[in-house]
């Protein structure tokens, strides 16, 4: 009797799983990947360097943002990107959509070209640790940024926002990108174990935090300036962009504009917010799903779009993309 009961229970379980197999597979694959991102000592060899499998996957994931940052800043400042500056790093990946030179003055052009070259070095450093993948398809077009700004203001801007038309617009578009990577690196820090990975992340995080600080400082100087022809201030643009990233990330307040209510400023004493941080002035962190929700501009880590029309690459990013492909193929 006991054996018969056990057999019936097993059959019932199989039936339940079979009926819900579609949603089960969609939910399980990313979950298994995320569960694997706990401290482990499964070591892998990469370019004669020993790191954990978790570290390998995290740095591979970070390559997506390095490619995006390189192409945006190099093209905006110089009119060309990795295909000219470091073609070996491209590995035959498709050229970015809508890349072009921005109309910049000498100082901002100099600073943005420095940042572009710095991101190139960081990309190379990451690829010494992990083999990675070719440059993914990127969208850094005027149309994409216009869509982003429309979403931020919850209305169409007329004329459509163009990041390349002048210095202030390019700096506002620049405000969108580096901080996303900074929050991701901050969160990844707790998952690293080996000296090699910790040293690389510390070096990259220091540089990216500085780059984000430079951009915020340049904008802060013009915070009260109205962005022509929208009659909205630079300050308001940054607040709207930060609010949009919070909304897309779906995990509460992790992003702040250049000016905040005094109670949210450093020690509750100032409203100026040259660097974004929590109540203790510590950097916010974001998980991989949060980052993808933001750069895809969909609020869904499994639904590609935005800066990555075909999705980001690498094991971690593809784990979420796989559920999207499964759902569309079998729904």
PyMOL commands that set and color helices and strands:
alter all, ss='L'
color gray80, all
select helices_A, chain A and resi 2-19+21-35+53-78+82-85+87-90+106-129+142-153+167-191+195-220+234-249+262-264+266-268+288-295+315-330
alter helices_A, ss='H'
color red, helices_A
select strands_A, chain A and resi 43-46+49-52+226-227+232-233
alter strands_A, ss='S'
color yellow, strands_A
deselect
rebuild
show_as cartoon
